[in-house]
């Protein structure tokens, strides 16, 4: 049994016209991964699925990443293999098209797990990744509007006000993309994000932190989405895999993981996708929306939902 599942981020999509584009994006991504999975590699499947969403400006990853408070892009990505617990990640990277591919090279070409900032850029150039500007005109306009509104709130302690902006503009402030695949031998997980709009320069979320936003071991793999600081505090992706170790399947484990998030941090903070070593898929959220698509042996067409 082979399987792949992807997500395009958890939160609220306030503009109904965006939903078909988001659904089309996750479907395209899962099929890109499925083609690689049929060739036999969960690792290739995860990379291609995530790249598909990084290249789609509807998502907050790669092209279309959101901007920091000072108008820059700082992206995070990670990939992890269940066999051998190999992992690679980049944090606060810019000027590249596909952070997930740089993260894979960190895993394969270095003795390290996580490279950040200028060092990650130097490594990417060494690996042959060319200069690329991921900022779209739409993200620039959104940044200008949100920054203006933040300034108009009228206080220096603006981070208290950022939560109000998140509630007002949830469709642009919280989003991440991820994929998990099982090729019959191992589970692989990967995640990529542009972070959160108006985040403080240098802020790193859960995505590149192994165990928080991305995790895979011999039992299961998981990719999380939502408020990164929640996933970091709960080590949510690892916690979800541990639930499988304790005997739950991927669906029940994903529900248990989101139950933890709700218990400690309330509603509207997190979503997660999973696959266990038996090829079972699972996903759960406590947000209004989370775009998901998955494909398994025996399915004529992928499932897509939001």
Order of alpha helices (4+ residues) and beta strands (2+ residues): beta-alpha-alpha-beta-beta-alpha-beta-alpha-alpha-alpha-alpha-beta-beta-beta-beta-alpha-alpha-alpha-beta-beta-beta-beta
